[in-house]
Amino acid sequence: MTSRVSHDHHYVPEWYQRRFLANGATELHRIALKPRYIEMSIEHSYYEKDYLRRSPSRLFCIEDLYLLRFGPQETDALEKWFFGPVDRFGCKAVEFFANFNGPAKGIQEASRNLLRYMGAQRFRTPRGLDWLGGQSKRERRAVLFLLTHLFRAHETMWTEGIWEIVCADNCLTKFIVSDSPVTFYNTHMPPGLTPYPGTEEWDKAATRTVFPLGLDRCLIITHVQFVRNPHIKADVARSNARSFAPALANFNQIQFGRQLEDIEVKKVNFILKRAATRYIAAGKKEWLYPEQGNRTFGWAKLDDDWFLLPDPWRVGFRSKILWGTQDGRSWSMDAYGRDPLHPDYDDREQHDREWISQQNMKYEWALKRRGKARGRTGEFKDGVADKLIDKFLASYDPRGSKR
């Protein structure tokens, strides 16, 4: 007996959408940023509704998006056997990090599954598939196969970045879901800068990854190079930008617990809305319009107060890591994943320059974020960071000297 072929394919999974439902609700509020013109016939054509309420089973899906045809035969094997496992393990991983309270048993597996899900989610959307098709010059069936090989392209970058999980527990506004859940934010590279489907700006040092984990949690990943110098030009490429390469993660340095203010959650939602291709949805209708009453919102100035940056006082300044094996072999890697065979390995000029810029950045961050909530890490000396920040602020004289 042959299994039934599915035809309704979600490019944003139902389980992920349900994480954005308001308490007790079964439907999301959805708006179409660019309503589609639907032509049923010459006599019957119309624009889709710009606003509606639907259950997750009827949102962010397209008929036969991942269907493969071989002559008269058709199969949804990609939907079942590729996206099925990615979503199954990804669901557990998103839940793990949404409840993150410091490194715990299973974090290595959870991080691996989260990265795989984020990578697949980045490319499985209509826009992601169109981008892959444009870059590879291949037809849709070949693009779908290509996705299964390239979906892990960003894992090295995300592993080497600084992770922070911010919270909206105390806010009236909660995070929204878009048709491009894994969003890149670069202050000088707004959406629409290049024609659809756009360019991949992930290799730029100033680009942050914004990924909501649900109503009250959002993961923000920042390149180490940008944390060390947030005044770097937006178009500067990340040092040793690469894909499919080994990378090391320090789970103790994941920042968590910082409670955002309502206006900051709206800024995140504004980023998600601007970067969406066509649709966004939310647990409440008013959350879909973060720009209302906020005329100062603008892509380039959203992070002027550095609310998207992790706490630099809690980011160690790593030069390089060395490790060895029981059989006597050893190896090392610097902060940008460069090994001893790389010509720029352990670049001391870059190291010294960034050491100075990060120390200056710490003081500037402390002044910009004075009085704002702070996060924490799993480091055993985490409390020292707060004492150092408070000591600096207590000694700071706005005239430029210390008291």
The 8 nearest C-alpha neighbors of each residue, nearest first, counted from 0:
[[1, 2, 3, 4, 74, 72, 73, 5],
 [2, 0, 3, 4, 74, 73, 72, 75],
 [3, 1, 4, 0, 5, 74, 75, 76],
 [2, 4, 5, 1, 75, 74, 0, 6],
 [3, 5, 75, 74, 2, 6, 73, 76],
 [6, 4, 7, 75, 3, 8, 63, 78],
 [5, 7, 63, 62, 8, 4, 66, 75],
 [8, 6, 62, 61, 5, 63, 60, 9],
 [7, 9, 60, 61, 64, 62, 6, 63],
 [10, 8, 60, 11, 12, 59, 61, 7],
 [9, 11, 124, 60, 123, 59, 12, 8],
 [12, 10, 9, 59, 13, 178, 15, 16],
 [13, 11, 15, 9, 14, 10, 16, 86],
 [12, 14, 16, 55, 15, 56, 17, 11],
 [13, 15, 17, 12, 16, 18, 90, 55],
 [14, 16, 12, 13, 17, 18, 11, 90],
 [17, 15, 13, 18, 14, 19, 55, 12],
 [18, 16, 14, 19, 20, 15, 13, 55],
 [17, 19, 213, 16, 15, 20, 214, 14],
 [20, 18, 214, 17, 213, 16, 282, 281],
 [21, 19, 282, 17, 18, 24, 27, 22],
 [22, 20, 282, 24, 23, 19, 283, 214],
 [21, 23, 24, 20, 282, 25, 19, 214],
 [22, 24, 21, 25, 20, 26, 282, 17],
 [25, 23, 21, 22, 26, 20, 282, 27],
 [24, 26, 54, 20, 23, 27, 55, 21],
 [27, 25, 54, 53, 24, 52, 28, 55],
 [26, 28, 282, 281, 53, 52, 54, 280],
 [27, 29, 52, 280, 281, 284, 51, 283],
 [30, 28, 280, 51, 50, 279, 52, 27],
 [29, 31, 50, 49, 279, 278, 32, 280],
 [30, 32, 49, 278, 34, 33, 277, 50],
 [31, 33, 277, 278, 34, 30, 49, 279],
 [32, 34, 31, 277, 35, 278, 49, 276],
 [35, 33, 31, 47, 49, 46, 32, 36],
 [36, 34, 46, 47, 37, 33, 31, 45],
 [35, 37, 46, 45, 38, 47, 34, 44],
 [36, 38, 45, 44, 46, 35, 39, 47],
 [37, 39, 44, 40, 36, 45, 43, 41],
 [40, 38, 44, 43, 37, 41, 42, 45],
 [39, 41, 43, 42, 38, 44, 37, 45],
 [40, 42, 43, 44, 39, 38, 45, 37],
 [41, 43, 40, 44, 39, 38, 45, 37],
 [42, 44, 40, 39, 41, 38, 45, 37],
 [45, 43, 38, 39, 37, 40, 42, 41],
 [46, 44, 37, 36, 47, 38, 43, 39],
 [47, 45, 36, 35, 37, 34, 48, 44],
 [46, 48, 34, 35, 49, 45, 36, 37],
 [49, 47, 50, 46, 51, 34, 31, 30],
 [48, 50, 31, 30, 34, 47, 51, 32],
 [51, 49, 30, 48, 29, 31, 52, 28],
 [50, 52, 29, 28, 53, 30, 48, 49],
 [53, 51, 28, 27, 29, 26, 54, 50],
 [52, 54, 26, 27, 57, 55, 51, 58],
 [53, 55, 26, 56, 57, 25, 27, 58],
 [56, 54, 58, 13, 57, 16, 53, 17],
 [55, 57, 54, 58, 13, 53, 60, 9],
 [58, 56, 55, 54, 53, 60, 59, 9],
 [57, 59, 55, 60, 56, 53, 54, 9],
 [60, 58, 11, 9, 10, 178, 57, 61],
 [59, 61, 9, 8, 58, 10, 7, 62],
 [62, 60, 8, 64, 7, 63, 9, 59],
 [61, 63, 7, 6, 64, 8, 60, 65],
 [64, 62, 66, 6, 65, 8, 7, 61],
 [63, 65, 62, 61, 66, 8, 7, 6],
 [66, 64, 63, 78, 67, 77, 75, 8],
 [65, 67, 63, 75, 64, 74, 68, 73],
 [68, 66, 74, 73, 75, 65, 140, 69],
 [67, 69, 73, 72, 70, 74, 66, 71],
 [70, 68, 72, 73, 71, 67, 74, 140],
 [69, 71, 72, 68, 73, 67, 74, 140],
 [70, 72, 69, 73, 68, 74, 67, 66],
 [73, 71, 69, 70, 68, 74, 67, 66],
 [74, 72, 68, 67, 69, 71, 66, 75],
 [73, 75, 67, 76, 66, 4, 68, 72],
 [74, 76, 66, 78, 77, 4, 5, 79],
 [77, 75, 79, 78, 74, 80, 81, 67],
 [78, 76, 81, 75, 80, 79, 65, 82],
 [77, 79, 82, 75, 76, 81, 80, 65],
 [80, 78, 83, 76, 77, 81, 82, 75],
 [79, 81, 83, 76, 77, 78, 82, 84],
 [82, 80, 77, 83, 79, 78, 84, 85],
 [81, 83, 85, 78, 84, 86, 79, 80],
 [82, 84, 79, 86, 81, 80, 85, 87],
 [85, 83, 87, 86, 82, 81, 88, 80],
 [86, 84, 82, 83, 87, 88, 116, 89],
 [87, 85, 89, 83, 84, 88, 90, 82],
 [88, 86, 84, 90, 89, 85, 83, 91],
 [87, 89, 91, 90, 86, 85, 112, 84],
 [90, 88, 86, 92, 116, 113, 112, 91],
 [89, 91, 93, 88, 92, 87, 86, 94],
 [90, 92, 94, 88, 89, 93, 95, 87],
 [91, 93, 109, 95, 89, 113, 94, 90],
 [94, 92, 90, 96, 95, 91, 97, 89],
 [93, 95, 97, 91, 92, 96, 90, 98],
 [96, 94, 92, 93, 98, 97, 99, 91],
 [95, 97, 99, 98, 93, 94, 92, 212],
 [96, 98, 94, 95, 99, 212, 216, 93],
 [99, 97, 96, 95, 94, 100, 216, 93],
 [100, 98, 96, 97, 101, 95, 255, 102],
 [101, 99, 98, 255, 102, 256, 103, 377],
 [100, 102, 377, 99, 103, 376, 251, 253],
 [101, 103, 250, 251, 106, 377, 100, 104],
 [104, 102, 106, 105, 101, 100, 99, 107],
 [103, 105, 106, 102, 107, 108, 109, 101],
 [104, 106, 108, 107, 109, 103, 102, 110],
 [107, 105, 109, 108, 104, 103, 110, 102],
 [106, 108, 110, 109, 105, 111, 104, 250],
 [107, 109, 111, 105, 106, 110, 112, 92],
 [110, 108, 92, 106, 112, 111, 107, 113],
 [111, 109, 113, 107, 112, 108, 106, 114],
 [110, 112, 108, 114, 109, 113, 107, 115],
 [113, 111, 115, 109, 89, 114, 110, 88],
 [114, 112, 110, 116, 92, 89, 115, 111],
 [115, 113, 117, 111, 116, 112, 154, 118],
 [116, 114, 112, 118, 113, 117, 151, 119],
 [115, 117, 113, 89, 119, 118, 114, 85],
 [118, 116, 120, 114, 119, 115, 121, 113],
 [117, 119, 150, 115, 121, 151, 116, 120],
 [118, 120, 150, 116, 121, 122, 117, 123],
 [121, 119, 117, 123, 118, 122, 116, 124],
 [120, 122, 118, 119, 181, 117, 123, 127],
 [121, 123, 127, 119, 120, 124, 128, 150],
 [124, 122, 120, 127, 119, 10, 121, 128],
 [123, 125, 127, 10, 126, 122, 128, 121],
 [126, 124, 128, 127, 129, 123, 10, 122],
 [125, 127, 129, 124, 128, 196, 130, 276],
 [128, 126, 122, 124, 130, 129, 125, 123],
 [127, 129, 131, 125, 130, 126, 122, 123],
 [128, 130, 132, 126, 127, 131, 133, 125],
 [129, 131, 127, 133, 132, 128, 196, 126],
 [132, 130, 128, 134, 133, 129, 135, 127],
 [133, 131, 129, 135, 130, 137, 136, 134],
 [132, 134, 130, 136, 131, 135, 129, 137],
 [135, 133, 131, 132, 136, 130, 137, 129],
 [134, 136, 132, 137, 133, 131, 142, 130],
 [137, 135, 133, 132, 134, 138, 131, 142],
 [138, 136, 135, 132, 141, 142, 139, 133],
 [137, 139, 141, 140, 142, 132, 136, 135],
 [140, 138, 142, 141, 143, 137, 132, 128],
 [139, 141, 143, 142, 138, 67, 144, 137],
 [140, 142, 144, 143, 139, 138, 137, 145],
 [143, 141, 145, 139, 140, 144, 132, 137],
 [144, 142, 146, 140, 145, 141, 139, 147],
 [143, 145, 141, 146, 142, 147, 140, 148],
 [144, 146, 142, 148, 143, 147, 141, 149],
 [147, 145, 149, 143, 148, 144, 150, 142],
 [146, 148, 144, 145, 149, 150, 143, 81],
 [149, 147, 145, 146, 150, 144, 151, 152],
 [150, 148, 146, 152, 151, 147, 145, 118],
 [149, 151, 118, 119, 146, 152, 147, 148],
 [152, 150, 118, 149, 154, 153, 115, 243],
 [151, 153, 242, 149, 150, 154, 243, 118],
 [154, 152, 156, 151, 155, 242, 157, 118],
 [155, 153, 157, 156, 151, 152, 158, 114],
 [154, 156, 158, 157, 153, 246, 242, 244],
 [155, 157, 153, 159, 154, 158, 160, 242],
 [158, 156, 160, 154, 159, 155, 153, 220],
 [157, 159, 155, 156, 160, 248, 154, 246],
 [158, 160, 156, 157, 248, 155, 246, 247],
 [161, 159, 222, 157, 221, 158, 223, 220],
 [162, 160, 221, 220, 222, 223, 163, 159],
 [163, 161, 220, 253, 219, 254, 160, 221],
 [162, 164, 254, 219, 255, 253, 218, 165],
 [163, 165, 218, 255, 217, 254, 219, 216],
 [166, 164, 257, 217, 216, 255, 163, 256],
 [165, 167, 258, 216, 215, 168, 257, 259],
 [166, 168, 215, 170, 169, 259, 258, 173],
 [169, 167, 215, 170, 166, 258, 216, 259],
 [168, 170, 167, 171, 258, 260, 259, 261],
 [171, 169, 261, 172, 167, 168, 260, 173],
 [170, 172, 173, 261, 169, 167, 168, 286],
 [173, 171, 170, 261, 286, 264, 174, 265],
 [172, 174, 214, 215, 167, 171, 175, 264],
 [173, 175, 214, 268, 215, 264, 211, 213],
 [174, 176, 281, 280, 268, 173, 19, 177],
 [177, 175, 280, 279, 281, 180, 19, 174],
 [178, 176, 279, 179, 180, 275, 278, 280],
 [177, 179, 278, 275, 180, 279, 276, 59],
 [180, 178, 177, 275, 181, 182, 124, 276],
 [181, 179, 177, 182, 178, 210, 176, 211],
 [182, 180, 210, 179, 121, 209, 117, 183],
 [181, 183, 209, 208, 180, 179, 210, 184],
 [182, 184, 208, 207, 209, 206, 185, 181],
 [185, 183, 207, 206, 208, 186, 182, 209],
 [184, 186, 206, 188, 187, 205, 207, 183],
 [185, 187, 299, 188, 298, 184, 189, 300],
 [188, 186, 185, 299, 233, 189, 298, 234],
 [187, 189, 185, 186, 192, 190, 184, 233],
 [190, 188, 192, 187, 191, 298, 186, 185],
 [191, 189, 192, 274, 273, 188, 193, 197],
 [190, 192, 193, 194, 189, 197, 195, 188],
 [193, 191, 190, 189, 188, 194, 197, 198],
 [192, 194, 197, 191, 195, 198, 190, 196],
 [195, 193, 197, 196, 191, 192, 198, 190],
 [196, 194, 197, 193, 191, 126, 198, 130],
 [195, 197, 130, 126, 194, 129, 198, 127],
 [198, 196, 195, 193, 194, 199, 191, 130],
 [199, 197, 200, 196, 193, 130, 195, 194],
 [198, 200, 201, 197, 202, 183, 130, 203],
 [201, 199, 202, 203, 198, 206, 183, 185],
 [200, 202, 203, 199, 206, 183, 207, 204],
 [201, 203, 200, 237, 236, 240, 204, 206],
 [204, 202, 236, 237, 205, 201, 206, 235],
 [203, 205, 237, 236, 206, 225, 235, 222],
 [204, 206, 233, 203, 225, 185, 207, 231],
 [207, 205, 185, 184, 203, 204, 201, 183],
 [206, 208, 221, 184, 183, 220, 209, 185],
 [209, 207, 183, 220, 219, 182, 184, 210],
 [208, 210, 219, 182, 218, 183, 181, 207],
 [209, 211, 181, 218, 217, 180, 182, 212],
 [212, 210, 217, 213, 218, 216, 209, 174],
 [211, 213, 217, 216, 97, 93, 210, 218],
 [214, 212, 18, 19, 216, 211, 215, 174],
 [213, 215, 19, 174, 173, 216, 18, 175],
 [214, 216, 167, 166, 168, 213, 173, 174],
 [217, 215, 166, 212, 213, 165, 97, 211],
 [216, 218, 211, 212, 165, 164, 210, 219],
 [217, 219, 164, 210, 163, 211, 209, 165],
 [218, 220, 209, 163, 208, 162, 164, 210],
 [221, 219, 162, 208, 161, 207, 160, 163],
 [222, 220, 207, 161, 160, 223, 219, 162],
 [221, 223, 160, 224, 225, 204, 161, 226],
 [224, 222, 226, 225, 160, 227, 161, 221],
 [223, 225, 227, 222, 226, 204, 228, 237],
 [226, 224, 229, 228, 227, 222, 223, 205],
 [227, 225, 223, 228, 224, 229, 222, 311],
 [226, 228, 357, 224, 225, 353, 356, 223],
 [227, 229, 225, 230, 226, 356, 231, 357],
 [230, 228, 225, 231, 226, 227, 205, 360],
 [231, 229, 228, 232, 225, 233, 205, 360],
 [230, 232, 229, 228, 233, 225, 205, 235],
 [233, 231, 234, 235, 230, 205, 204, 229],
 [232, 234, 205, 235, 187, 231, 185, 203],
 [233, 235, 232, 203, 236, 205, 204, 187],
 [236, 234, 232, 203, 233, 204, 237, 231],
 [237, 235, 203, 204, 202, 234, 238, 240],
 [236, 238, 204, 203, 240, 202, 239, 235],
 [237, 239, 240, 236, 335, 224, 204, 202],
 [238, 240, 241, 335, 237, 337, 336, 236],
 [241, 239, 237, 238, 202, 242, 236, 156],
 [240, 242, 239, 244, 243, 155, 156, 202],
 [241, 243, 152, 244, 155, 153, 156, 154],
 [244, 242, 152, 155, 245, 241, 151, 154],
 [243, 245, 242, 155, 246, 241, 154, 336],
 [246, 244, 155, 243, 247, 336, 242, 158],
 [247, 245, 155, 159, 158, 336, 244, 248],
 [246, 248, 159, 158, 249, 245, 336, 155],
 [247, 249, 158, 250, 159, 246, 160, 252],
 [250, 248, 251, 252, 247, 253, 159, 158],
 [249, 251, 252, 253, 248, 102, 377, 106],
 [250, 252, 377, 378, 249, 253, 376, 102],
 [253, 251, 250, 376, 249, 254, 377, 378],
 [254, 252, 162, 250, 251, 376, 163, 255],
 [255, 253, 163, 376, 375, 374, 252, 162],
 [256, 254, 164, 374, 375, 163, 257, 165],
 [255, 257, 374, 165, 258, 375, 166, 164],
 [258, 256, 374, 373, 165, 255, 372, 166],
 [259, 257, 166, 167, 372, 256, 165, 260],
 [260, 258, 167, 166, 263, 257, 264, 261],
 [259, 261, 263, 262, 170, 264, 258, 167],
 [260, 262, 170, 264, 263, 172, 265, 259],
 [261, 263, 265, 260, 264, 266, 259, 172],
 [264, 262, 266, 260, 265, 261, 259, 267],
 [265, 263, 267, 261, 266, 262, 268, 259],
 [266, 264, 268, 289, 262, 263, 267, 269],
 [265, 267, 269, 263, 264, 268, 262, 270],
 [266, 268, 264, 270, 269, 265, 271, 263],
 [269, 267, 265, 271, 270, 266, 272, 175],
 [268, 270, 266, 272, 267, 271, 289, 265],
 [271, 269, 267, 273, 268, 272, 274, 266],
 [272, 270, 268, 274, 269, 273, 275, 267],
 [273, 271, 269, 275, 274, 270, 268, 279],
 [274, 272, 270, 275, 271, 269, 190, 189],
 [273, 275, 271, 272, 190, 270, 276, 182],
 [276, 274, 272, 179, 273, 277, 178, 177],
 [275, 277, 278, 178, 274, 179, 126, 32],
 [276, 278, 32, 33, 31, 275, 178, 279],
 [279, 277, 31, 178, 32, 30, 177, 276],
 [278, 280, 177, 29, 176, 30, 178, 272],
 [281, 279, 29, 28, 176, 175, 27, 177],
 [282, 280, 175, 28, 283, 27, 176, 19],
 [281, 283, 21, 20, 27, 19, 28, 284],
 [284, 282, 281, 285, 286, 28, 21, 27],
 [283, 285, 286, 28, 287, 281, 282, 29],
 [284, 286, 287, 283, 288, 289, 172, 281],
 [287, 285, 284, 288, 283, 289, 172, 281],
 [288, 286, 285, 284, 289, 281, 280, 279],
 [287, 289, 290, 286, 291, 285, 284, 269],
 [290, 288, 265, 291, 269, 286, 287, 268],
 [289, 291, 293, 288, 292, 296, 269, 294],
 [292, 290, 293, 289, 288, 294, 285, 296],
 [291, 293, 294, 290, 289, 295, 288, 296],
 [294, 292, 290, 291, 295, 296, 289, 262],
 [293, 295, 296, 292, 290, 291, 297, 289],
 [294, 296, 293, 297, 300, 301, 290, 292],
 [297, 295, 294, 293, 301, 290, 298, 300],
 [296, 298, 300, 299, 301, 295, 294, 269],
 [297, 299, 301, 300, 186, 189, 296, 270],
 [298, 300, 186, 297, 187, 301, 302, 189],
 [301, 299, 303, 297, 302, 298, 186, 296],
 [302, 300, 298, 303, 297, 299, 296, 266],
 [301, 303, 305, 304, 300, 306, 307, 299],
 [302, 304, 300, 305, 301, 306, 299, 367],
 [303, 305, 302, 306, 367, 368, 301, 364],
 [306, 304, 302, 308, 307, 303, 364, 367],
 [305, 307, 308, 304, 302, 263, 368, 303],
 [308, 306, 305, 302, 309, 219, 304, 207],
 [307, 309, 305, 306, 310, 221, 226, 311],
 [310, 308, 311, 163, 307, 254, 161, 226],
 [309, 311, 312, 313, 308, 314, 374, 373],
 [312, 310, 314, 313, 361, 309, 226, 360],
 [313, 311, 310, 314, 384, 361, 388, 315],
 [314, 312, 311, 310, 384, 315, 381, 252],
 [315, 313, 311, 312, 316, 252, 310, 161],
 [314, 316, 317, 313, 312, 311, 252, 318],
 [315, 317, 314, 318, 354, 334, 357, 227],
 [318, 316, 319, 315, 334, 333, 320, 314],
 [317, 319, 334, 333, 316, 345, 320, 350],
 [320, 318, 333, 332, 334, 317, 321, 331],
 [319, 321, 332, 331, 333, 322, 318, 317],
 [322, 320, 331, 330, 332, 319, 323, 329],
 [323, 321, 329, 330, 331, 320, 324, 328],
 [322, 324, 329, 328, 330, 327, 325, 321],
 [323, 325, 328, 326, 327, 329, 322, 330],
 [324, 326, 327, 323, 328, 329, 322, 330],
 [325, 327, 324, 328, 323, 329, 322, 330],
 [328, 326, 325, 324, 329, 323, 322, 330],
 [327, 329, 324, 323, 326, 330, 325, 322],
 [330, 328, 323, 322, 324, 327, 331, 321],
 [329, 331, 322, 321, 323, 328, 332, 338],
 [330, 332, 321, 320, 338, 322, 319, 333],
 [333, 331, 338, 320, 336, 337, 319, 321],
 [332, 319, 334, 336, 337, 335, 345, 318],
 [335, 333, 319, 318, 336, 317, 332, 337],
 [336, 334, 333, 337, 239, 238, 159, 332],
 [335, 337, 333, 332, 334, 338, 246, 239],
 [336, 338, 344, 333, 332, 335, 341, 339],
 [337, 339, 332, 340, 341, 344, 331, 336],
 [340, 338, 341, 344, 337, 331, 332, 342],
 [339, 341, 338, 342, 344, 337, 343, 332],
 [340, 342, 344, 339, 343, 338, 337, 345],
 [343, 341, 344, 340, 339, 337, 346, 338],
 [344, 342, 346, 341, 345, 337, 339, 340],
 [343, 345, 341, 337, 346, 339, 342, 338],
 [344, 346, 333, 347, 343, 319, 318, 350],
 [347, 345, 343, 349, 344, 348, 350, 342],
 [348, 346, 350, 349, 345, 351, 352, 344],
 [347, 349, 351, 350, 346, 352, 353, 345],
 [350, 348, 352, 347, 346, 351, 353, 345],
 [349, 351, 347, 353, 348, 352, 354, 346],
 [352, 350, 354, 348, 353, 349, 347, 355],
 [353, 351, 349, 354, 355, 350, 348, 356],
 [352, 354, 356, 350, 355, 351, 227, 357],
 [353, 355, 351, 357, 352, 356, 350, 358],
 [354, 356, 358, 353, 352, 357, 359, 351],
 [355, 357, 353, 359, 358, 354, 228, 360],
 [358, 356, 227, 360, 354, 359, 355, 353],
 [359, 357, 361, 355, 360, 356, 354, 362],
 [360, 358, 356, 357, 361, 362, 355, 363],
 [359, 361, 357, 363, 358, 362, 364, 356],
 [362, 360, 364, 358, 359, 363, 311, 357],
 [361, 363, 365, 364, 360, 359, 366, 358],
 [362, 364, 360, 366, 365, 361, 367, 359],
 [365, 363, 367, 361, 362, 366, 360, 368],
 [364, 366, 362, 368, 363, 367, 369, 361],
 [365, 367, 369, 363, 364, 368, 362, 392],
 [368, 366, 364, 365, 304, 369, 363, 305],
 [369, 367, 365, 371, 366, 364, 370, 304],
 [368, 370, 366, 371, 367, 365, 392, 364],
 [369, 371, 368, 372, 366, 367, 373, 365],
 [372, 370, 368, 369, 373, 259, 260, 258],
 [371, 373, 257, 258, 370, 374, 259, 368],
 [374, 372, 257, 371, 375, 258, 310, 256],
 [375, 373, 257, 256, 255, 254, 372, 376],
 [374, 376, 254, 255, 256, 381, 373, 377],
 [377, 375, 254, 378, 252, 253, 381, 251],
 [376, 378, 251, 101, 379, 252, 102, 381],
 [377, 379, 381, 251, 380, 376, 252, 375],
 [378, 380, 381, 377, 382, 376, 251, 383],
 [381, 379, 378, 382, 383, 384, 377, 376],
 [380, 382, 378, 383, 379, 384, 376, 375],
 [383, 381, 384, 385, 380, 386, 379, 375],
 [382, 384, 386, 381, 385, 380, 387, 388],
 [383, 385, 387, 382, 386, 312, 381, 313],
 [386, 384, 388, 387, 383, 382, 389, 381],
 [385, 387, 383, 389, 384, 388, 390, 382],
 [386, 388, 390, 384, 385, 389, 391, 383],
 [389, 387, 385, 391, 390, 386, 384, 392],
 [388, 390, 392, 386, 391, 387, 393, 385],
 [391, 389, 387, 393, 388, 392, 386, 394],
 [390, 392, 394, 388, 389, 393, 395, 387],
 [391, 393, 395, 389, 394, 390, 388, 365],
 [394, 392, 390, 391, 395, 389, 402, 396],
 [395, 393, 391, 402, 401, 392, 390, 396],
 [396, 394, 401, 392, 393, 391, 397, 402],
 [395, 397, 401, 400, 398, 399, 402, 394],
 [398, 396, 399, 395, 400, 401, 394, 402],
 [399, 397, 396, 400, 401, 395, 402, 394],
 [398, 400, 397, 396, 401, 395, 402, 394],
 [401, 399, 396, 398, 402, 395, 397, 394],
 [402, 400, 395, 396, 394, 399, 397, 398],
 [401, 394, 396, 395, 400, 393, 399, 397]]
